[in-house]
Structure formats: C-alpha cells, structure tokens
Amino acid sequence: MRPISTTALLVDFALGRGLSIASILRHTGIRDVQLAHPGTEITFTQHVAVIRNIVHGIGDEAGFGLMAGLTCHPPQIGAIERAVMSQPTVRQAFEVAIRFAERSCSLARHTIERRGDEIELVRDDSMLPVEIRRFALEHDIGALVSVQRDAVQMRRPIKRAETTVAADPVYEGIAVVLGVRDLMFEAPRTALVLDPLLLDMPMPQANPCFAGLYAVRDDGRAPRHPTRVRFDDGPGPR
C-alpha cells in the first residue's frame, strides 16, 4: 500500500496534458473523489495502472516522465527532510531517502551493493510493464531532483551513472543538476555509482532522536528505534 498523494500529482499532470479524469482512472478501481483525501491508500497495482493509462494517453516521448517527477512535491516533504538530515552519516541519509521513495513515489526496488571499492545503487524495475518503464524511471529521477532541490541541499555523492534508456538531449540538463559527468546510456541495467568517501562523512545536523523517529522499517512504519538497511558484501547483484 502507498499514499494516494503521489498518484494525485500524476493525475494533475495528465489533466494538464489534456487527458480526461475518466481515461486516467480507467480500470484502476480509484474514484476521483479519493484523490482529494491524502490519507487514502492505494495498491502498487493501482498506481501502475494509472501510469499505464497516462503513458497510453500522452505517449512515451522522452521527457514526459521527467516533467511529471519535477512537479512532485509530496505533502510529507517535511518528514522526509527531517528523516534524511537527522541521520548520522550521508550513507544512512541516502538509505532513508530510498526507503521513503519506495513507499511513496517510486515503483522500482533499489539495493545498495558493494562492488570492489565502489558502492552502487542498483535499480530493479523488472516487475513493471515494459511500456511504462521509461516514464517510471524518468519520474523517479525528476522526483529526486525536486526533493534534492527542496529538502536535501547537500553535495551530491554520485560518481557516475548507467541507464537502460537511449540517449536524448532532454537528459543532459538533468545530469548537470545531479552532478553526473559520466553517464552511460543503453546499459544492461540502471545504477548509480556512489562516492564511498563522501558516503562515510557525518551529516551536519545529525540527531539520534529524529533518526529513530523517522526511520522506515520493512513494513513501512516508523519504529521506536533507528534501523539500518543491510549492505550486501557480495561482488555484485544477487
């Protein structure tokens, strides 16, 4: 389950592109009145269905997902900011941000893995229909830029990036914003290679009380004590 707020933002984006509310919500089981109630929750499958309807309606042109993601200003942005900035290290701040994203706006799974001397954030969107993967990836990147701009204003720990999508001029500006100089397109996977030295740096506003209050458990609820995401020590993706 996930909050309907991110879906409501996508619906607003699609309405602005000329789609009707009926076409956006077709075969989703979501009623338009639910979009106005932030406390409503929907399923992963319902969110996928909304994106499929949007992609079918506006097309799969490069950049549409980015535009949708850049409009993502989730109501829980204050909680995300406190959760991220209160972590002891940049590494843990990154982990918490990923957890929040997977339970709100992102449909993919992300794992942080060691590969030699490098640390990689690997994206798995194999559970998504092929026709919406580019839109979903772009949306997540746009949301990352939006949240980074609004809440997490710190040096970017990304050394280089690989992505499965084909190169397009629309991606050049996003790479600059994210501080990515080495970007590989049409790669066999999507992954960010992170700077391990920067990840081990302490966060300037670390606060153990807030870190425990806003941490996210595997079931999506806030625990009483801080939790950590386990790092895999193997040579690569399992």
HELIX and SHEET records of a PDB file:
HELIX    1   1 SER A    5  GLY A   16  1                                  12    
HELIX    2   2 ILE A   21  ILE A   24  1                                   4    
HELIX    3   3 ASP A   32  ALA A   36  5                                   5    
HELIX    4   4 PHE A   44  ILE A   58  1                                  15    
HELIX    5   5 PHE A   64  LEU A   70  1                                   7    
HELIX    6   6 ILE A   77  MET A   85  1                                   9    
HELIX    7   7 VAL A   90  GLU A  102  1                                  13    
HELIX    8   8 VAL A  130  ILE A  132  5                                   3    
HELIX    9   9 ARG A  133  ASP A  150  1                                  18    
HELIX   10  10 VAL A  170  LEU A  178  1                                   9    
HELIX   11  11 PRO A  196  LEU A  199  1                                   4    
HELIX   12  12 PRO A  208  TYR A  214  1                                   7    
SHEET    1   A 2 ARG A   2  PRO A   3  0                                        
SHEET    2   A 2 GLU A  41  ILE A  42 -1                                        
SHEET    1   B 5 ARG A 109  ARG A 115  0                                        
SHEET    2   B 5 GLU A 118  ASP A 124 -1                                        
SHEET    3   B 5 THR A 190  LEU A 194 -1                                        
SHEET    4   B 5 ILE A 158  GLU A 162 -1                                        
SHEET    5   B 5 ASP A 182  MET A 184  1                                        
END                                                                             
